[in-house]
Amino acid sequence: MERSQLGEIVTPLLDWYHKNKRCLPWRADREPYHVWVSEIMLQQTRVEAVIPYYERFMERLPEIASLASCEDEELFKLWEGLGYYSRARNLKKAAQAICTKHQGIFPEQFEEILDLAGIGAYTAGAISSIAFEQARAAVDGNVLRVITRLTQDCQDITDAKFRIQVTEDLEKIYPINGRGDFTQSLMELGAVVCVPNGKPKCEECPLHFLCGAYQNNTQLSYPVKKKKPARRIEQKTVFIMKYEDKIAIHKRETQGVLSGMWELPNLEGDLTEQQILEWLAVQKLTAKNMEKITHGKQPLKHIFTHIEWHMMCWIVNCESVNKDNRFTWVTAKQLENDIALPTAFKKVYQKTNL
C-alpha cells in the first residue's frame, strides 16, 4: 500500500487491539503520570522486565510530588537493574519542574510536555495521545517497522527526516475517538506481531491484507536501517575489596558512562598482580591475599549502547585500611538494600558469590 492509503489501517487495527491487547499495569487508567513513567521505563527494556519495576516504583512513589522529593539514592535503588540511570535523573528533574512550573499538574500541551527533561518527540506523543486523547503519534522502531513493511518503504529509518515524515502521515489519520488506543495499537502490533527479530507473525496480523511486504514475501527486507558502528571495547580490572565485614565502593565521576553512580573500584586494562599491588599501595591499602576470579576463558562482559566492557575480577582481602583512602566501605546488607549498584558491577559482585 502507499502511505497515502494509511487511513485504511485504522478500523481493523483498533478492532484487533480491543480484542487482543495485553493486560499491562500502566493500561489500567489514563493517568499521565502512569503513562509517562511506563514509557520512560520501556525505553531499551522489555515489557516483561519492566512490570515489577513499574509496580514497585508506583507503590513507593505514587504521585508526581513524591517523585520530585525522592532522595537520589532511593530513586536509583528503585531503578537498579533497569540501566540508563540518566532516565531516572530526568524523571525526577521533570517531576520537580511540574511541581514548580505547573503546580504539580502534568501539562496537557504537547510543547510543554516536550519541554520536560528526558522527554523527546516519541514520549511526548505517547503521553499526549494516551493520556489526553490528542492526535499525536508516537513513532519508534516498532511503529517504523510496521509502516515500512506495510508500504514497502526502503528509506533509512534512522533518518530523522523520515521519522518526522511518518509522524506527520500518521497524525493525519488519527480517529476522532480512541486516539490513545490507536497509538497503543500501533505499539502493540509492532511488539507482538510485526516483531523485530525473526519472522513476523503475519497470520495473526489484522493488516496483512493491506501489507505490501506480506503480499510480496519481503517482510524481512524491512525496515532498512543504517548499520551501526562497532562498539568500542574497553578492558577493565574490577575489584571486590574486603576489609573485615565491609566492601569498598566508590562514586564515579559526574561525566561519562554511569556518571555519579556507585561503582566497585576498577582500573583500565587487564592488570597483572604486581600492577595491582602497586596501585593498592598508592591507595594506602595492604592486601592480605588476593585472587583472580575467572569465568571460563572469557572475561565478564557488559554491553552499553556504544561501549562493551570486558571485565577481569579480583577479590582483594585487605589486611589494613588507612582512614585516608578514597573509598566508602559498606556491608553486604547495605549493598543489597540501600545502594544502587549498576548492572555491570552487579554482575561482577554476583559472580563472586559473596
PEDA-V274481 format. One record per residue. N is the residue number from 0. PSI is psi in whole degrees, 0 to 359 (none if undefined). OMEGA is omega in whole degrees, -180 to 180 (* if undefined). Layout:
n={N & N}
psi={PSI & PSI}
omega={OMEGA & OMEGA}
//
This chain:
n={0 & 1 & 2 & 3 & 4 & 5 & 6 & 7 & 8 & 9 & 10 & 11 & 12 & 13 & 14 & 15 & 16 & 17 & 18 & 19 & 20 & 21 & 22 & 23 & 24 & 25 & 26 & 27 & 28 & 29 & 30 & 31 & 32 & 33 & 34 & 35 & 36 & 37 & 38 & 39 & 40 & 41 & 42 & 43 & 44 & 45 & 46 & 47 & 48 & 49 & 50 & 51 & 52 & 53 & 54 & 55 & 56 & 57 & 58 & 59 & 60 & 61 & 62 & 63 & 64 & 65 & 66 & 67 & 68 & 69 & 70 & 71 & 72 & 73 & 74 & 75 & 76 & 77 & 78 & 79 & 80 & 81 & 82 & 83 & 84 & 85 & 86 & 87 & 88 & 89 & 90 & 91 & 92 & 93 & 94 & 95 & 96 & 97 & 98 & 99 & 100 & 101 & 102 & 103 & 104 & 105 & 106 & 107 & 108 & 109 & 110 & 111 & 112 & 113 & 114 & 115 & 116 & 117 & 118 & 119 & 120 & 121 & 122 & 123 & 124 & 125 & 126 & 127 & 128 & 129 & 130 & 131 & 132 & 133 & 134 & 135 & 136 & 137 & 138 & 139 & 140 & 141 & 142 & 143 & 144 & 145 & 146 & 147 & 148 & 149 & 150 & 151 & 152 & 153 & 154 & 155 & 156 & 157 & 158 & 159 & 160 & 161 & 162 & 163 & 164 & 165 & 166 & 167 & 168 & 169 & 170 & 171 & 172 & 173 & 174 & 175 & 176 & 177 & 178 & 179 & 180 & 181 & 182 & 183 & 184 & 185 & 186 & 187 & 188 & 189 & 190 & 191 & 192 & 193 & 194 & 195 & 196 & 197 & 198 & 199 & 200 & 201 & 202 & 203 & 204 & 205 & 206 & 207 & 208 & 209 & 210 & 211 & 212 & 213 & 214 & 215 & 216 & 217 & 218 & 219 & 220 & 221 & 222 & 223 & 224 & 225 & 226 & 227 & 228 & 229 & 230 & 231 & 232 & 233 & 234 & 235 & 236 & 237 & 238 & 239 & 240 & 241 & 242 & 243 & 244 & 245 & 246 & 247 & 248 & 249 & 250 & 251 & 252 & 253 & 254 & 255 & 256 & 257 & 258 & 259 & 260 & 261 & 262 & 263 & 264 & 265 & 266 & 267 & 268 & 269 & 270 & 271 & 272 & 273 & 274 & 275 & 276 & 277 & 278 & 279 & 280 & 281 & 282 & 283 & 284 & 285 & 286 & 287 & 288 & 289 & 290 & 291 & 292 & 293 & 294 & 295 & 296 & 297 & 298 & 299 & 300 & 301 & 302 & 303 & 304 & 305 & 306 & 307 & 308 & 309 & 310 & 311 & 312 & 313 & 314 & 315 & 316 & 317 & 318 & 319 & 320 & 321 & 322 & 323 & 324 & 325 & 326 & 327 & 328 & 329 & 330 & 331 & 332 & 333 & 334 & 335 & 336 & 337 & 338 & 339 & 340 & 341 & 342 & 343 & 344 & 345 & 346 & 347 & 348 & 349 & 350 & 351 & 352 & 353}
psi={157 & 156 & 335 & 346 & 10 & 335 & 338 & 345 & 343 & 304 & 309 & 327 & 317 & 319 & 314 & 316 & 316 & 333 & 335 & 0 & 144 & 148 & 105 & 144 & 327 & 357 & 4 & 336 & 183 & 23 & 122 & 326 & 317 & 316 & 314 & 307 & 318 & 318 & 322 & 317 & 326 & 351 & 122 & 14 & 139 & 148 & 314 & 324 & 329 & 325 & 307 & 327 & 315 & 314 & 318 & 319 & 314 & 330 & 320 & 324 & 75 & 347 & 162 & 319 & 323 & 326 & 317 & 328 & 1 & 135 & 144 & 316 & 319 & 319 & 315 & 327 & 320 & 329 & 348 & 125 & 339 & 336 & 180 & 63 & 343 & 334 & 317 & 318 & 316 & 326 & 311 & 316 & 317 & 320 & 320 & 321 & 321 & 320 & 325 & 321 & 335 & 21 & 32 & 4 & 128 & 128 & 148 & 333 & 135 & 314 & 325 & 324 & 316 & 335 & 347 & 147 & 135 & 4 & 119 & 190 & 321 & 307 & 320 & 320 & 318 & 313 & 316 & 319 & 314 & 315 & 328 & 7 & 38 & 155 & 67 & 125 & 150 & 100 & 111 & 193 & 321 & 313 & 319 & 325 & 316 & 311 & 318 & 330 & 319 & 316 & 358 & 50 & 124 & 7 & 150 & 119 & 350 & 354 & 119 & 324 & 322 & 318 & 317 & 320 & 316 & 319 & 312 & 319 & 320 & 320 & 340 & 338 & 6 & 136 & 163 & 318 & 150 & 35 & 321 & 320 & 324 & 317 & 313 & 331 & 321 & 317 & 314 & 317 & 317 & 333 & 323 & 345 & 300 & 65 & 157 & 329 & 125 & 188 & 132 & 156 & 68 & 330 & 340 & 357 & 129 & 353 & 10 & 330 & 348 & 351 & 119 & 320 & 321 & 315 & 330 & 6 & 43 & 26 & 318 & 357 & 351 & 149 & 161 & 128 & 130 & 135 & 133 & 147 & 152 & 143 & 144 & 131 & 129 & 128 & 136 & 140 & 118 & 138 & 133 & 100 & 123 & 140 & 116 & 240 & 19 & 156 & 140 & 134 & 171 & 147 & 131 & 165 & 162 & 0 & 155 & 192 & 134 & 37 & 133 & 3 & 162 & 149 & 161 & 145 & 140 & 159 & 156 & 142 & 171 & 96 & 149 & 168 & 320 & 319 & 324 & 318 & 320 & 320 & 319 & 321 & 320 & 326 & 2 & 42 & 145 & 127 & 127 & 316 & 161 & 154 & 133 & 129 & 120 & 148 & 70 & 215 & 353 & 146 & 161 & 132 & 146 & 132 & 125 & 183 & 312 & 358 & 147 & 120 & 132 & 112 & 124 & 136 & 135 & 136 & 125 & 115 & 116 & 134 & 324 & 153 & 116 & 135 & 344 & 2 & 160 & 8 & 158 & 133 & 123 & 159 & 163 & 325 & 318 & 318 & 326 & 319 & 333 & 336 & 129 & 114 & 122 & 153 & 322 & 315 & 331 & 321 & 315 & 313 & 316 & 328 & 336 & 352 & 37 & none}
omega={176 & 178 & 177 & -179 & -175 & 179 & -179 & -177 & -167 & -174 & -180 & -179 & 178 & 178 & 180 & -177 & -178 & -180 & -168 & -175 & 177 & 176 & -177 & -172 & -180 & 175 & -178 & 178 & 180 & 179 & -176 & 177 & 180 & 179 & -178 & -177 & -179 & -179 & 178 & 179 & -175 & 176 & 177 & -175 & -179 & -180 & -176 & 180 & -175 & -171 & -179 & 177 & -179 & -178 & 179 & 180 & -178 & 177 & -179 & -176 & -172 & -176 & 179 & -178 & 180 & 175 & -178 & -176 & -177 & 176 & -176 & -176 & 178 & 179 & 180 & 178 & 176 & -177 & -172 & -179 & 178 & -180 & -180 & -173 & 176 & 177 & 180 & 178 & -178 & 175 & -179 & 180 & 179 & 178 & 178 & 178 & 178 & -179 & -177 & -175 & -174 & 177 & 177 & -180 & -178 & -176 & -179 & -176 & -177 & -177 & 178 & 176 & -179 & -178 & -179 & -178 & 175 & -178 & 176 & -175 & -180 & -177 & 178 & 178 & 179 & -179 & -177 & -177 & -175 & -176 & -172 & 175 & 176 & -179 & -180 & -179 & 174 & -172 & 175 & -178 & 179 & -178 & 179 & 178 & 179 & -175 & -179 & 175 & 177 & -172 & -177 & -178 & -175 & -180 & -179 & -176 & 176 & 179 & -177 & -179 & 179 & 178 & 178 & -180 & 178 & 178 & -179 & 179 & 180 & -178 & 177 & -174 & -179 & -180 & 177 & 179 & 177 & -179 & 177 & 178 & 179 & 175 & -178 & 179 & 176 & 177 & -176 & -180 & 180 & -177 & -170 & -178 & 180 & -163 & -175 & -176 & -179 & -175 & 178 & -178 & -172 & -179 & 179 & -171 & 180 & -177 & -174 & -179 & 177 & -167 & 179 & -179 & 178 & -178 & -179 & 179 & -179 & -174 & -175 & 175 & -177 & -1 & 174 & -174 & 179 & -178 & 179 & 174 & -179 & 178 & 176 & 180 & 178 & 176 & 180 & 168 & -174 & -175 & 162 & -177 & -175 & 172 & -173 & -178 & -175 & 178 & -177 & 171 & -174 & 177 & 178 & 177 & -177 & 177 & 174 & -178 & 178 & -175 & 176 & -179 & 172 & 178 & 165 & 178 & -177 & 180 & 176 & 174 & 177 & -170 & 174 & 179 & -180 & 178 & 179 & 179 & 179 & 179 & 179 & 180 & 177 & 180 & -180 & 178 & 178 & -178 & 173 & 174 & 176 & -173 & 176 & -180 & -179 & 179 & -172 & 180 & -175 & 173 & 175 & -175 & 171 & -174 & 169 & -177 & -174 & -175 & 174 & 179 & 170 & -168 & 170 & -172 & 175 & 169 & -179 & 174 & -175 & 178 & 178 & -179 & 175 & -177 & -179 & 180 & -169 & -175 & 172 & -176 & -175 & 176 & 177 & 179 & 177 & -180 & -179 & -170 & -169 & -171 & 178 & 178 & -179 & -173 & -180 & -179 & 176 & 178 & 180 & -178 & -179 & -180 & -179 & 177 & 178 & *}
//
